[in-house]
Amino acid sequence: MLGSLSLLAATPFAFRSFSPSSNNNRSLSSGTNHQIAKQLATESGRGSQKLLRLHVFPVYRRVSYGSPISAVMIDDSSTITTSEENTQNIGILDIDSALRPFKDHFQYRIKKFVDQKNLFENYEGGLEEFAKGYLRFGFNREEDGIVYREWAPAAQEAQVVGDFNGWDGSNHKMEKNEFGVWSIKIPDSEGNPAIPHNSRVKFRFKHGDGVWVDRIPAWIKYATVDPTRFGAPYDGVHWDPPPSE
């Protein structure tokens, strides 16, 4: 949710000299930069779109002098439409003329943010739904079985291995979809999970050069290492305790 804040904070000299526009001869107090930065951080809690509307794409109104924060605010009737329209009106440049040489950089960063945000909204149901990836990726129970998903677009082949199959993934090969997500469903065996609770598991995949590599699943809930071996690699642990535990 702080992505939009970084549009300002990561821009060169964004808050080094936060002075009013040239048609105002009065200078702001030395604490103005800190106040505005603090206000931006506070507003980030309202959500990325709200933050952008308040501080990056403002439609200005007349405000009384002595209220630098209110000068950044906009009429809430404004809306975000396309990235092309958004990058044309960067309100902070009207407040600090020293930032105008960096207009192209502001436009570039804003466009990248808005384009990515639109992808989340169009294909993932929004940023909030995208953040619930832990409900889909990793190991999850679905319809009398365990479904394992891992995003690895560059992998040529993939398997899930572990204690449950003797670390031989030849019978547990995964399939890749058009978005680079590998998945496999492992049905229960006689009513019991095929992968026992607290057993070790890893994601095994093949690089383009033909080399196979074992990795801890990215969405694993628990990982451990053999304390009796020096420099032993960590193993992912399938964590699915029964209701009794």
C-alpha positions as CSV (number, residue, x, y, z in Angstrom):
1,M,0.0,0.0,0.0
2,L,3.0,2.3,0.3
3,G,3.8,2.0,-3.4
4,S,2.4,5.4,-4.3
5,L,4.2,7.1,-1.4
6,S,7.5,5.8,-2.9
7,L,6.7,7.8,-6.1
8,L,7.5,10.9,-4.0
9,A,10.0,9.7,-1.5
10,A,12.2,8.0,-4.0
11,T,12.3,10.9,-6.4
12,P,15.6,13.0,-6.2
13,F,15.3,15.9,-3.9
14,A,11.6,15.3,-3.4
15,F,11.5,16.9,0.1
16,R,14.9,18.7,0.2
17,S,13.4,22.0,-0.7
18,F,9.7,22.2,-0.3
19,S,9.0,25.9,-1.0
20,P,5.9,27.6,-2.4
21,S,5.5,28.5,-6.1
22,S,7.3,31.5,-7.5
23,N,4.2,33.8,-7.3
24,N,4.3,33.5,-3.5
25,N,7.1,35.5,-1.9
26,R,6.6,34.1,1.6
27,S,8.7,31.1,2.6
28,L,7.4,28.1,4.5
29,S,8.7,27.3,8.0
30,S,11.7,24.9,8.3
31,G,9.4,22.2,9.6
32,T,7.2,22.1,6.5
33,N,9.1,19.3,4.8
34,H,8.8,17.1,7.8
35,Q,5.1,17.9,8.2
36,I,4.3,17.1,4.6
37,A,6.3,13.9,4.6
38,K,4.5,12.9,7.9
39,Q,1.1,13.7,6.3
40,L,1.9,11.6,3.2
41,A,2.8,8.7,5.4
42,T,-0.4,9.1,7.4
43,E,-2.5,9.3,4.3
44,S,-1.0,6.1,2.9
45,G,-3.2,4.2,5.3
46,R,-6.2,5.2,3.3
47,G,-5.2,3.1,0.4
48,S,-3.0,3.6,-2.7
49,Q,-5.7,5.2,-4.9
50,K,-6.7,7.6,-2.2
51,L,-3.1,8.6,-1.7
52,L,-2.6,9.2,-5.3
53,R,-5.7,11.3,-5.5
54,L,-4.7,13.4,-2.6
55,H,-1.1,14.0,-3.3
56,V,0.0,13.2,-6.8
57,F,-2.8,14.2,-9.1
58,P,-4.4,17.2,-7.4
59,V,-6.9,19.7,-8.9
60,Y,-6.0,22.9,-7.0
61,R,-8.3,25.1,-5.1
62,R,-7.6,28.5,-3.4
63,V,-6.4,27.9,0.2
64,S,-5.3,30.4,2.8
65,Y,-1.6,30.9,3.4
66,G,-0.1,29.0,6.3
67,S,-1.7,25.7,5.4
68,P,0.9,23.9,3.2
69,I,-0.8,20.6,3.7
70,S,-4.2,21.8,2.5
71,A,-2.5,23.1,-0.6
72,V,-1.7,19.5,-1.6
73,M,-5.2,18.3,-1.1
74,I,-7.7,18.0,-3.9
75,D,-11.4,17.9,-4.5
76,D,-12.6,14.4,-3.8
77,S,-14.7,14.5,-6.9
78,S,-11.6,13.8,-9.0
79,T,-11.1,10.3,-10.3
80,I,-8.3,8.2,-11.7
81,T,-8.9,7.1,-15.3
82,T,-6.0,6.3,-17.6
83,S,-2.3,6.5,-16.9
84,E,-1.9,9.0,-19.8
85,E,-4.3,11.5,-18.1
86,N,-2.8,10.9,-14.7
87,T,0.7,11.8,-15.8
88,Q,-0.3,15.2,-17.2
89,N,-1.3,16.8,-13.9
90,I,1.3,16.3,-11.2
91,G,0.2,18.8,-8.6
92,I,3.4,18.7,-6.4
93,L,5.3,20.4,-9.2
94,D,3.1,23.5,-8.7
95,I,4.0,23.6,-5.0
96,D,7.7,23.1,-5.4
97,S,9.1,24.6,-8.6
98,A,12.5,23.0,-7.9
99,L,11.0,19.6,-8.8
100,R,9.9,20.7,-12.3
101,P,13.2,19.5,-13.9
102,F,12.2,16.0,-12.7
103,K,8.8,16.0,-14.3
104,D,9.7,13.3,-16.8
105,H,10.8,11.1,-14.0
106,F,7.6,11.7,-12.0
107,Q,5.5,10.9,-15.1
108,Y,7.5,7.7,-15.7
109,R,7.1,6.4,-12.1
110,I,3.4,7.4,-11.9
111,K,2.7,5.6,-15.2
112,K,4.4,2.4,-14.0
113,F,2.5,2.5,-10.8
114,V,-0.9,3.1,-12.4
115,D,-0.3,0.5,-15.1
116,Q,0.6,-2.1,-12.5
117,K,-2.4,-1.2,-10.4
118,N,-4.7,-1.6,-13.3
119,L,-3.3,-5.1,-13.9
120,F,-4.1,-6.0,-10.3
121,E,-7.6,-4.7,-10.7
122,N,-8.3,-6.3,-14.1
123,Y,-6.8,-9.7,-13.6
124,E,-6.5,-10.2,-9.8
125,G,-9.6,-8.6,-8.5
126,G,-7.7,-5.7,-6.9
127,L,-4.6,-5.3,-4.7
128,E,-6.4,-6.7,-1.7
129,E,-7.3,-9.9,-3.5
130,F,-3.8,-10.2,-4.9
131,A,-2.4,-9.9,-1.3
132,K,-4.3,-13.1,-0.4
133,G,-1.9,-15.2,-2.5
134,Y,-1.2,-17.4,0.6
135,L,-4.7,-18.8,0.1
136,R,-3.9,-20.0,-3.4
137,F,-0.1,-20.6,-3.5
138,G,1.9,-23.1,-1.5
139,F,0.2,-26.2,-0.1
140,N,-3.6,-25.9,0.4
141,R,-6.3,-28.5,0.9
142,E,-8.9,-28.5,-1.9
143,E,-11.6,-31.2,-2.5
144,D,-10.1,-34.3,-0.9
145,G,-6.6,-33.6,-1.7
146,I,-3.6,-31.3,-1.4
147,V,-3.0,-28.7,-4.2
148,Y,0.5,-27.2,-4.5
149,R,1.2,-24.1,-6.6
150,E,4.4,-22.3,-7.2
151,W,5.3,-19.4,-9.6
152,A,8.4,-20.2,-11.6
153,P,8.0,-18.9,-15.2
154,A,11.6,-19.7,-16.1
155,A,11.5,-23.3,-15.0
156,Q,11.5,-26.0,-17.8
157,E,10.1,-28.8,-15.6
158,A,9.0,-29.0,-12.0
159,Q,8.2,-31.6,-9.4
160,V,7.2,-31.7,-5.7
161,V,9.5,-34.0,-3.6
162,G,9.7,-34.9,0.0
163,D,9.5,-37.6,2.6
164,F,6.1,-38.6,1.3
165,N,7.6,-39.8,-2.0
166,G,11.1,-40.8,-1.0
167,W,12.4,-37.6,-2.7
168,D,11.6,-39.0,-6.1
169,G,9.4,-36.6,-8.0
170,S,8.9,-38.7,-11.1
171,N,5.4,-39.5,-10.1
172,H,4.6,-36.0,-8.9
173,K,5.3,-33.8,-11.9
174,M,3.7,-30.4,-12.0
175,E,2.0,-28.6,-14.8
176,K,2.6,-25.0,-15.9
177,N,-0.1,-22.6,-17.0
178,E,0.3,-19.5,-19.3
179,F,1.2,-17.3,-16.4
180,G,4.2,-19.3,-15.2
181,V,2.4,-21.0,-12.3
182,W,3.2,-24.6,-11.7
183,S,0.6,-26.8,-9.9
184,I,-0.2,-30.3,-8.9
185,K,-3.1,-31.9,-7.0
186,I,-2.2,-34.9,-4.8
187,P,-5.3,-36.9,-3.8
188,D,-5.8,-38.2,-0.3
189,S,-5.0,-41.8,0.3
190,E,-7.7,-43.8,2.1
191,G,-9.0,-40.7,3.6
192,N,-5.6,-39.5,4.8
193,P,-3.5,-36.6,3.4
194,A,-0.9,-37.9,0.9
195,I,1.6,-35.5,2.5
196,P,1.7,-36.1,6.2
197,H,1.7,-33.2,8.7
198,N,5.3,-32.1,9.8
199,S,7.0,-34.0,6.9
200,R,9.7,-32.4,4.8
201,V,9.0,-31.1,1.2
202,K,10.8,-29.2,-1.5
203,F,10.1,-27.7,-4.9
204,R,12.3,-29.3,-7.6
205,F,12.7,-27.6,-10.9
206,K,14.9,-27.7,-14.0
207,H,16.8,-24.7,-15.3
208,G,17.1,-24.0,-19.0
209,D,20.7,-25.5,-18.9
210,G,19.2,-28.8,-17.8
211,V,20.3,-28.6,-14.1
212,W,17.8,-29.6,-11.5
213,V,17.6,-27.5,-8.3
214,D,15.7,-28.1,-5.0
215,R,14.3,-25.1,-3.3
216,I,12.1,-24.4,-0.2
217,P,8.6,-23.6,-1.5
218,A,8.1,-19.8,-1.5
219,W,4.8,-20.0,0.4
220,I,5.9,-22.6,3.0
221,K,4.5,-22.1,6.5
222,Y,7.5,-23.6,8.3
223,A,11.1,-24.5,7.5
224,T,13.7,-26.3,9.6
225,V,17.3,-27.6,9.4
226,D,19.0,-30.7,10.7
227,P,20.9,-29.6,13.8
228,T,23.2,-32.6,13.7
229,R,24.7,-31.6,10.3
230,F,27.1,-28.7,9.9
231,G,25.9,-26.3,7.1
232,A,22.9,-28.4,6.4
233,P,20.4,-26.9,4.0
234,Y,16.9,-25.9,5.2
235,D,13.9,-28.0,4.3
236,G,10.4,-26.9,3.9
237,V,7.9,-28.6,6.3
238,H,4.3,-29.3,5.3
239,W,2.3,-27.8,8.2
240,D,-1.2,-29.2,8.3
241,P,-1.9,-30.3,11.9
242,P,-5.1,-32.3,12.5
243,P,-8.0,-30.6,14.5
244,S,-7.0,-32.5,17.6
245,E,-3.7,-30.6,17.7
